[in-house]
Structures are given as structure tokens and as C-alpha cells.
Amino acid sequence: MSYRGGAEAITPLLNAGADPDAANVHGVSPRSLAMTISNYDTAKFFDT
């Protein structure tokens, strides 16, 4: 995950159907990680 948002990586993944709430082997999802580390540039991509 990029600390600056990474729209060039995030947007195509979401457009292809990636689930921002899918947890990894540690139980952490991209959405929860973005909020936990206060990465609001990334979190804005997950706003519904």
C-alpha cells in the first residue's frame, strides 16, 4: 500500500472488482489498514 494513495494502482483494482474489505492472512483489509494508519489519501478511494 502506498502512503500517498496510489490512485494508479488502487483505481484499476477497484474497477476490476477488488474487495477493499477482504482481509489478508493477518485479518487486515485495505480499508481498515488505511484508516488505522490515518492514510486518508488512500481511504478516500474506499468511501461509499
N, C-alpha and C positions, 0 to 999 in steps of 0.2 A: 504494500500500500504506500502510496506517495504521501509525503507530509504536506504537499501543496495541492492536493486534489486530484491531479492526473486525469483531467477530462478526456484526454486522448486514449486512455486505457479504460476508464470507467464507462463512458457513454456507449462504446460498442458492446461491452459485456452486458450492460443492462438492456440494450436494444435487442440483443440475441437471446434474452430471457434469463440471464443470470439472476439468481435469487440473493438479494443483499442480506437476507436473514438466514441463509444457510450457514450452519456452524461448521467450523473446521474440527480436526481431531481433538482440539483443546476446548471445544464448546464455544468458540468465539466467532461471531458473524462480522462481516464487513461493516454493517450498520452499527452494531454495538461497539466495535473497536473504534470507529470514527468518533462516536460520542464519548467513549471512555477517555480517549486521549485529547478530547476537545479539538478534533480536526474538523472544524466547521466548513472548510473548503470542500472536503470530501463528503461530509454529512449532507450538504445541500442537494447532492445527487439522489439521495435516498428519501427526500421529502415526498410525501404522498398527498 
